[in-house]
């Protein structure tokens, strides 16, 4: 079985400060990991993914994420947050040992960046 | 750019009505998905399809059915709507990949359904 946890419902940071959104996962085999962002009244937009290779993945809008196999984590980071980064963020995982195309999503983390 | 469109942004239906939610993608993707999104629960998969006329149950298929008669279109059907089906419904698509699912999914804008 595959699952993902986002331990923080909300993250609040000041503009210009570093932003981290946490994600941990559980799989039987190896993980495919994804981050998505959802702005108010919009669908989800893809930010970045880890499939294989370099543990540090760079994505859209200046975001990056670090895959840590020993800690089963895939935290999303941005060195300097913007007010426009305020949104709902979802981590998702798929087990490579699985037999279908299903992704499992976390419950989401609401990020608020104050000016 | 991949475009996934959904037939309605907002929908209000009465209990017991049959409800159709339509999703269309324009990138010739093989895989299509229907999710519902509820606060604190994230996204939960209702059904998915990996080919025309093929469908697989997701995690919460009860009370729903789907139809995929053409590659670009995937419909979600609520046979008899109930108040506990009030939710945001998201459609997504992705291409087929050799390693099964390394491609990201592309999402539509969502349909907020209210059942009264």
Interface residues (C-beta under 8 A of the other chain):
Chain A: X9 X32 X34 X36 X41 X42 X43 X44 X45 X46 X49 X51 X90 X92 X94 X96 X98 X100 X101 X102 X103 X105 X106 X107 X108
Chain B: X4 X9 X31 X33 X35 X40 X41 X42 X43 X44 X45 X48 X50 X56 X58 X59 X90 X92 X94 X99 X100 X101 X102 X104 X105 X106 X107 X108 X109 X110
